[in-house]
């Protein structure tokens, strides 16, 4: 008896997912960009030219196929979605003009909105809340900056700590603290079951 793998049940598909991606993206990039996802012909130029796909499970072509077919939950909960480095190589090479990197960013926005945010991303966001930077400066970088004849601190919230208050206000006003699960009073991440 043959074993059938990867059987797709139509009841698991959400036909409107591609429309959701297009309408969500239209708010940020414009519909002329977000609607390009529907132009994908599955040629594989995006995946073949992707530096990340050589080392990770990211396959942009497959991601777009899953969006078009309506594999909403699979796409939004996939760790692969976060392997894109937004280098825009796929964007430049697509023969159909699919704005692949922007489409990935749109899908990520939907994923975050629905609570699909990995622990490492939450930690990076917590650094932004605490310091104004996803990667705060350390002593080694300060020393290197001095050796190069630069001030030890860049002209950011590191040099202007009063600006950090503005960063935190923006993040609170946009609800990002709730999305990330960050307690602004304690200045730490809340425990979230992942």
Beta strands, then each sheet from edge to edge (+ up, - down):
strand 1: 182-183
strand 2: 188-189
sheet 1: 1+ 2-
end
